[in-house]
Amino acid sequence: MVKLTKNMKRSLITIIAVTMAILIIAAPVTAQGASLNLPSSLIDVIVQNDTTSYFLTTLGNVPSGYDVTNTTYLGWCIDHSVVMTRNETFEAQLYSTSDPPSGYYSTISWNMVNYIINNKLTNFNETQDCIWYFVNNSVTYTHGLDPNETVLVNDAYASGANFVPSPGQTTAVIVIPQNVPPGSGPFQDSIIEVPVPQPLNVTATVTGDATLTGENTYQMNQGATAYFAANAQGGNQPYSYTWYVNDTANTTNQTMAFTAQQTGTYVIYVNATDSSSPPQNATSTNYTINVIPEYPLVTIGLLAGSSAPLITIVRRKKNKA
């Protein structure tokens, strides 16, 4: 009886393990894509013909501070059975492929789509066929692929399963029409290619009466002036700046003039803030400024074989930019 019970326990454990494995294998693939900061409000869209993508998509009425702007993006068709009317403005909702709308679009392998738009074929119609292969929700489209398309689709299967676009690449954004005016359209669901934003970064350049003496370390004479300029990249423009001298806020301009009134060591850095919502912040490297006195130096020595002192006067010259 004990032996039978142990066997039953083993069998039960085996059944549970197999069931869990099946569930894991059968679980839907989580949509993957670069996380973007997109507006929740409706934006204006107008579509025009193109020769490098299926159509060009121009966005309008986009609030500031987001990863999309009022500009033109490469656009691709999703629904093969619906015509995309050109040169008519409509309103649409934008969705990131990292957080697609519920329902059909949440089941699509957007990682494959993102792989394709970052490895496009020369012929835009062939790229469009590869996109349709993964996203089309129309029963009128059959997935017939030519040799070039077959190669790209197979590459997506091999390398795109966990593909997430990096900064500098592009990611698909889903464009779903809303509130189509009477007599307009039809308009179909589509995607646009949006550059993945670089994280905010800020550096500074130093010019003027400051001499580089080490890594991010400068020397200057008392009373001299050095000029600092901030260079922010990434995030969303416009940027705002705050300069600090020994941790005390100095100016909010992009540039700062620093005149060393007293000798000593000063640590200078700049903080940059972009226009994202919420904003990103970045702080530059610390720049160390050693300020030395600008006075004649008197050196007293003895002449060899003489008791008379030798007095040498050395005047420091101001550093040149």
N, C-alpha and C positions, 0 to 999 in steps of 0.2 A: 504494500500500500504506500509506504514511504517512497519507494523507488518510483512508483507510478506518479506520485505527486510531484517529485522532482522533474520527471520527464515532462509532465504537463507544464510546469513552470518554464522549463527550457523552451518548449514549443511556443508558449505565450510570448516570451521575450523575443523569440525569433520573428513571430508574426508582427509584433509591434515595431521591431527594427525595420523589417521589410516595408511595412506600411508607411513609416516615417520617410524612408528613402524614396518611395514612390511619390509621396507628397512633395518632397523637396525638389525632385526632378520635374514634377508637373507644375510647380509653382510658376506663376508668370514672371518674366524677366522685368526687373525694375527699370523704368525708363531712365536713361542716362543722358545727361547733357550738361553743359556749363550753366551754373546758376546765374541768372541775370536779374537785375533790378528793373522790372517793367511796370509801366503805369497801369493802375487798376481802372482808370477811366477809359471811355471809348476814344479812339483816335481816328483821324481821317485817312483814307487810303485811296490812291489812284494808281491804276496799272497801265503800263504801256508796253509795246512790243520791244524785243531785244534780240540780239544775235549771239550773246554769250550765256544767257540763261533763258528760261522759258518765257519770262517777262520781267520787266523792271517794276518795282513796287516803291512808290513814293509815299512816305508818311507825313502827315500834317497834324497840327493841333496837339503836338506832343509836349507835355509839361517838361520843364527843365529838371535836371537832377536824375535822369534815368539812363540806362544803357542803350536806349534807342533815342534818336533825335529826328528832327524834321529834315530828313534827307532821303536819298534813293538807295534802295538795296536790291541785290539780285533776288529774284523770286522764282518759286517753283510750284507747279501744280500738284494738288493732292487728289482731287476727284476727277477722274478721267471722263466722267459722263456729263459734267456740268461745264458750260462755257464760262470763261472769265471775261466779262465785258471790259474793253479797253476805254481809257480816257473818260471815265465817269467816276465821280467821287462817291464813296460809301463809307460808313462807319464800321469799325471792327474792334474786336477784343483781341489782345495779344496774350499768348501763353508761352512760357518757357518749356522746352522739351524736358527739363528736369522736374517740371511740375505741370504736366499736361492736364487738360480738362478730363473729368470723369467720363466713363463710357468707352466708346470705341478707341479714342485716341490714347487712352491710358494703357491699352494693350499693345500698342505698336512698339517695335524695337527701335526707338529713336536713336540709340547708339549707332545702329547700322546706317541710318539716314545721315547722321553727323559724319560718319566715316566717309560716306559717298561724297558729300558736298566739300569735304576737305581733300578729296582725291578724284576730282572731276575728270571726265573724259573730254577730249578736244571738241567733239561734237555735242552740243548742248542737248540735242534730242536724245542721244544715247544716255547722257546723265539723267535726263528726265525719266527715261524708261526704268533705270535702276532705282530711282526714287519711288516710282509707281510700284515697283516690285514689292517694296516693303510697306508702303503707306496707303495704296489705293483702296478706297472703300466702294468701288463700283463693280458690279457684276458684269458690266459691258467690256471690261478690260481683261485681256488674257496675258499672262506673263511670258510672252515670247521674247527671248533675248537673242541678240546677234552675238558673234564671237567676242567683240570688245566688251559688251555689256555683261556677258557671262563671266569674263575674267574679273571685272570689277565686283560683281555680286559675290563671286567666290572669295575674292579678297576680303570683302566685308564680313563674310561668314568666318573667315580664318582669323582676321585681325580686328574686327569691329565689335566683337561681343562686349568688350569692356572699354570701348573707346569713349573718352570724354575730352572734348576740345580744350586745348590749353590756351593761355593768353597768346595772342598773335594769330590763332586760328579762328575759324568761324563756327557758329552754332546755329541750328535751325530754331526759328521762332514761329509758332503757329499763328496764323492770321484768320480769324473766324468772323465773317460779315455779320453785322447787326443793323437793325433799323434801316433796311434798304428803302429808299424813297419810291413811291408809286411810279411805275413807268420806267424805272431804272433796272439795270442788271440784265441777265442774272449774274451773280457773283458766287464764286466757289471758295471753299476753304483752301488755303495755300500756306506755304512757308516762305520765309525770307532768311537770307544769310546775314547774321549779325556778328561783327567782330567780338571776340571774347575780350573784355576789357583787361588791361594790365592793372595790377595793384598800384595804388598811389605810391610814388617814390619822389623824394626831393633831394637834390644835391645843391652845392653852392660853389661859386667861383670867387676867388680873392684876387684883387688887383690893387694898384696904387703903391703906397710906400710901405710895402710889407715884403720881406724876403723869406722864401721857403727854406727852412732849416731841417725839416724832418717830415715824416708823414703827417699831414694835416697840422703842422706846426710852423709858425711864422715868427719872425723877429722884426720889430720896428722901433724907431726912435721916439722918444717922448715928444709929443706935439705933432707927429706925422699923422697922415690919414690913409686908411685902407678902405677899399670899397668891396662890399659883398653883394652878390647877385644870386637869387634863388632860381632854380630850374626844376619845376615839378613836371612829372610825366605820369601817365596812367590815370585811373579814376575818371571823373567827369569834370570838365571845365565848366565855368571858370574856377580858378583857385583863389584862396585867400592865404595870407602869410602873416606870421608873427616872428620877429627876430628877438633873440634873448642874448643878453650880455651878463655873464655870471648869474644866470637863472632869473634875471630881471627883464621883463618885457621892454623892448626898445621902440620898435616901429612896426607898422603893419603894411609897409610898402614891400614891393618885390625886391627892392634894393635897399641897402643900408650903408651909410658912410660912418666909419668908426674912427674918431680922433682920440688918440691916446693922451689924455691930459696928465696922467700920473704913471709912474713906472709900476711894474708888477706883471702878473700873469692874468690874462683874461680868457675865458672860455666862451665862445660864440657859436650859436647854432640857430637854425630856423625851423619852425613848425609850419607845415602846409596842410590845408584842409580843402577838400574838393566839394563839389556841389551835389554829390549823391544824397539819396534820402534812404537811410541816415547817412551822414557824411563820413568819409574816410579821413583819417589823419596819418601823417607821416612826419618824422623828424629827421633832419639831416645829421650827418656825422658832426661831432664836436670839433671846432677849429680852435686850437690853442695859440694865443698871441702873447709873446713875451716882449714887453716894452722896457727898453733900456734907456738910461739918462743920456741926453744929448748935451754933455758938458765936456770941456777940454779935460783930458786925462793927464795928470802930472806924474811922471815917472822919475824917481830920484835914485841915482846909483853912484858909485864911486869909480873914478878913473883908476885904472891899474897903476899902482905905484904912486898914487896921489891921495891926499886926504881931502881934496876939494870935491864937493858933490857934483855929479852930472845931472842936470835937470833937462828932461826931454818933454816937450809939450806935443801931444798928439790930439788933433781935433777930429772927431768923428764926422763923417759925411752922411748926409741924409741918404736913405735908400732910394734908389731909382725904381720906378715902376717897370 
